[in-house]
Amino acid sequence: MENNQQVLAEEDQVQQQAQDQNYDEENCLINNEERVKQVDSRRVSSAKRPKYNNYFVQKVLQMKRPEVLLIVVALILTLAWFEIVCFVKHDHDQMKLKLIQKQQKELSSSSFIQLPHQSQVKTEGVSDDIDQSAELNIQKRVLKDKKQGNNENRHKEINWDELKIKKTLLDQKEYKFMKLQNGIKVLLISDLDTTQSYAALDVKIGSWDEKIPGLAHFLEHMKFIATNQFSHQASGFDMFLANNQGSSNAYTDAIHTNYHYQISSLAFEESLKYFSYMFNKCEFKEEFALKEINAVNSEFINTLSNDNWRIQYVLTFLAKKDTPYNKFTCGSNESLISDKFDLIKELEAFNAKYSADLMSLVLYSNHSIEDLKNFVFKSDFDKIPVVKNKPVNLPKEPFDENVYKKIYKIQLEKQEYKCLQFAVIVDNKDFNNRHDFNDYFKGVLTSSEKGAFYQQMKAKNYISTIDFGRFQRTNHFEAFMLEINLTDDGYENLEEVIRSYFVFVQEFKENVQKENFEEMKHFQQILFDYDSNEDMYEEKISDFADYINYSEEPQYLFLQTRYKNFRKKDFQAYLEKIGDIRKNLIFISSNNFENAKINSKIIPSIDNTFTKGDKYFNTFYDVVVELNEEQLNFLTTKKPEEHSFLYTLDLQLVPKGKIHFYDATKDNSQLIAQKVELPLLEHKVPNFISTSKEEYSQDPFMRNDRNSMFKFGFSQEAWQRILEEKNPDNKFIPVMLINNQNINSFIMLNFDKDEPQTVCKLKLINKSRGLFNSIEQTFNSVYFTAQMRHLEDQYASAFESNYGISFQVTDKDVQMSVYGWNSKFEKVASNFMKNVQEYQPTQDEWNAATDNLVLKIQKDVSDYQIFKYALKETMFSLLDNQFIGSKDRINLIQNSKLEDIEKYKSNLFTATNLDFLFSGNVSPKKSIQYTNTFKNLFQITQADPDQLVDRSFNIVNLQNKYYVYQQLNSKPDDTNSAIVNIYQIGQRSIKNYIYLNLLQDKLDRFFFNFLRTKEGLGYVAGSNIATIGCVDHLTVILQGDQKQPNEINIYIEKGLKQFNKILNKVTEEDFQESITSFKANIENLPVSLEDKITYMWTQIDREKYDFDIRYYFLNQLESEITLQGMKDFYHYHMREYASKLSIQVFSQAKPYDLNDLNVKNYAKNLKEPIIIKSKEDIVNLNQENPYFKCSFKS
């Protein structure tokens, strides 16, 4: 019997291997004829081979002595025969391997043989390039591993030069993998549609490799200010980036460090030389090191007021002692400054660990692949040395057994709501590279379908949001976190939420269905096939470098959660790990546990008393309850009266057959003109739309010399002119389909092939009245939040199938975005929109909506750092007359009443205009059809054109005065202070906005170097553009723990004077380089469908319709922007006639004097400061012209 099971196990394994090899030939693909067949060659795991010796031993123990003697003789003969077979099999395997390799070269696909590679993190300084002898050794080791049953977690060797990316059907970019002679793994991406370039380098050295706490993080900082053979000036790389529309960033993780930057493509080749020399021989100077320690320390101080870091610190406290998991990794003054070591020598020694064979490099640009290859070799990346590193000893299990079977509480500072978290460790040995398991589990857990955990808890108003994902990765395990934000009802029923989660995982494990998994697999393949992958940005390239550095399947860069073949027992084993309450760390966190009752016989009432933690880390926690076996069993067992749910995934709306596209490029100009023009020839071209460049140049709102906006009534010649022009910059154009008293309908006619989805943007706007007041805005927010939750329940299958709707409430309108597959779009979107006006929430739904809105606001505010709160809340409260602060919004939401619903709904649907924008893979004819269908679903009264009112909002005018607003940091023990200096430029003009952008990049880098690197005043330092309504501002920001903000204000003014001197030395040649770089950025049109829609919708929403605003900028750059003009702009707005508001947040943990504005060395040319308490103080001083008026046309 047992022997039969072993044979079946082997057959099952062989069958699984065959299924894996045919993965991409399954019926999950939509257009098989359009795809290149892929071969996924995997080796059968030797660990699951039957253990013949154990089998014989068990049988022998059951036999009598004569039988034993016979068995012994038979065993000897068998072993002799087995040796002969192994010898023959060895030759057979060698021949088979060579045959596979020969066949491999003949395949037209990009598949390859992946040979095992022993080292996972460190490669002991040996290049991964395989010569013939090395390959022979690897083949021998493969056969040896087969014989010995050795199945340690090993990387598979990859032939990088032959590796091909798995592209989507719509992806037009070129990709090239390669490996340098020193072992650096490289991915080159060529995209002709971009003018911005990105680069990222990832190295497998992180905080767990250090001996001095924080040294890895400190090295990451020092890399940017170190000097080398190419750059003899500290921060030379960052200055070069700033002069070329660029910026840089980096982060240090436990097991790797990642560096990345962006820059104008014109300067990309030169930037790579700077970048490569950061990783060749560097010189670290002590004078900069001591100041950079202050920056690291300020970053550490910042973590002490960040609630997310507190949870990380608690996990560190609970980890095994004297292991890397238990280390402090951020770094501080205390950890980095000591008489016990020479910091510069330690830094140099740690820098020497950066070995080339532990690195990956990703480049993204509009240069060709061949050019990018040349850039890499010219930049000397191949000269980065290879060194040997001793692997870090990481225990396979990060926690001791005694930390489990408990519920912990964590004290937070800002977070008012209660958050429930489950942390669980999953062994890589069992589930390595099964990211599809994580994705599938998260999809089911967070689904709105009936029976899913999220749906059950949301129906009871126990939770507001839920998220599941990986928060740490090592060679041995992956760590996952489930985070649940609880409502007050959820916290009161904490026991039920915990038990419901573990019961759900158990039921899901018992009833898991292959059909559901296959549906998700099919769904994911469609999403992948029809994704254009156009949305590229710096952080994404950074993630790419991380992925290809660690993944055994780098070709699946865009399909990292690739659904493989389903094996029920494997997924059930995964769920067993995830849902094991005895291996879950359970936390409940908040800043206040008082006055909150918990309905439980197991979990006692939680108070604000904490006995564990560390004051140095400002982190405290405690055990709420230790769970015994009876309690553990209770929390994982369903109550008899509870109904069992069999979760069934409903993806019936996902396309199953061949998908058809509407392609504007295949539709000739005459046909398009007929579709759009002929039905409404009686419409005339409005006077405010000009068709000539001369008329256009005098029109401040419209852009029509290239006919970038059209209405019915344009001549057929005009249509043919735009289509025959074939301007490469105009790959998408807006067309106005319908224009009447109540409806404006546009289509974004796209000449790029996009994913087969339709997107409809819609806004309801009442033009016969002014802006919504605060109470009306509050009602709209609650009403549409309740409606969103209702729609998720009512149309769960549509949401699961990638249809959706979202709402945005503003002070002037309510906006909706509806999207979905072309095939069923009209039906699904009609169901959504029909509910918009007909929906009548119940009291429970209304209460749930208010709870969720309050929790969302609280979460947003709790995530703010001090400077960000000053920018997001304080600045707007002082300058925006319509702004409602977070505390006021919460009060308004909590006081909103359901019985007032009819009163406020009438404001939405009386005298209301509808604006539509259709985009995606949709034709003009379909868009007109959708417009007529959707407008009939809204029962709205028409607006009277004689009763339209001006809708405007007011922004406070600082009028060349200098105001100071001061407040205390709300946390008494926090040593951080912050300052945000705001310089008001005024109502936007294109010339000023160009000058502002030309200066901001340089100011940002200057203040980063001056305040942070040179003066060592804080970690957060820089400059940004802040636009409120139609008024632009330039901000200078610093947050740190060195000085109070009134003193830092002096440094900022000193910096502005120094920058003025630098500006005066700028040459015409330098200025023209900046103009060229800025021009390249302007010409960089949005490429992803989402960005195109946002670009168009922003202009429709503003009711300006300047769809090609780039033309203004390019025209001004060529004719009116000068070096002297930029200098004059700076002198006027930042120095002589500055309109300044200084928001100063003082630390209570250090001496402060709010009245000491004129501290020593005060800049003499500053105006006398005016202390204010509110925006009314500013308005009262400027009664003649207190506001800038920002209007929307009616």
Secondary structure, DSSP 8 states (H G I E B T S, - for coil): -HHHHHHHHHHHHHHHHHHHHTGGGSTT-S-GGGS----------GGGS--HHHHHHHHHHTS-HHHHHHHHHHHHHHHHHHHHHHHHHHHHHHHHHHHHHHHHHH-SS-----EEES-SS--TT------HHHHHHHHHHHHHHHHHT-----EEE--GGG------TT---EEEEEE-TT--EEEEEE-TT-SEEEEEEEES--GGG-SSTTHHHHHHHHHTT-EESS--STTHHHHHHHTTT-EEEEEE-SS-EEEEEEEEGGGHHHHHHHHHHTSSSEE--HHHHHHHHHHHHHHHHHHHT-HHHHHHHHHHHHB-TTSGGG---S--HHHH--TTS-HHHHHHHHHTT--GGGEEEEEEESS-HHHHHHHHHHTTGGGS-----------S-SB-GGGSSEEEEEE-SS--SEEEEEEEEEEHHHHTT-HHHHHHHHHHHT--STTSHHHHHHHTT-EEEEEEEEEEE-SSEEEEEEEEEE-HHHHHTHHHHHHHHHHHHHHHHHH--HHHHHHHHHHHHHHHHT-------HHHHHHHHHHHHH-S-GGGTT-TT------HHHHHHHHHHHT-GGGEEEEEEES--TT-----SSS----S---EEEGGGTEEEEEEEE--HHHHHHTTS--TTS---------TTS--S------GGGS-HHHHHHHHHGGGTT----TT---SHHHHHT-SS--TTTT-SB-TT--HHHHHHHHHH--TT-SEEEEEEEESSSEEEEEEEESS---SEEEEEEEEEETTS----HHHHHHHHHHHHHHHHHHHHHTHHHHHTT-EEEEEE-SS-EEEEEEEEGGGHHHHHHHHHHHHHH----HHHHHHHHHHHHHHHHHHHHT--HHHHIIIIIHHHHHBTT---HHHHHHHHHT--GGGHHHHHHHHHSSEEEEEEEEES--HHHHHHHHHHHHTTS------GGG---EEEEEE--TT-EEEEEEE-S-TT---EEEEEEEEEEE--HHHHHHHHHHHHHHHHHHIIIIIIIS---SEEEEEEEEETTEEEEEEEEEESSS-HHHHHHHHHHHHHHHHHHHHT--HHHHHHHHHHHHHHHT----SHHHHHHHHHHHHHHT---TTTHHHHHHHHHHT--HHHHHHHHIIIIIIT--EEEEEEE-TTS---TT--S-TT--TTS---EE-SSHHHHHHH--SS-EEEEEE--
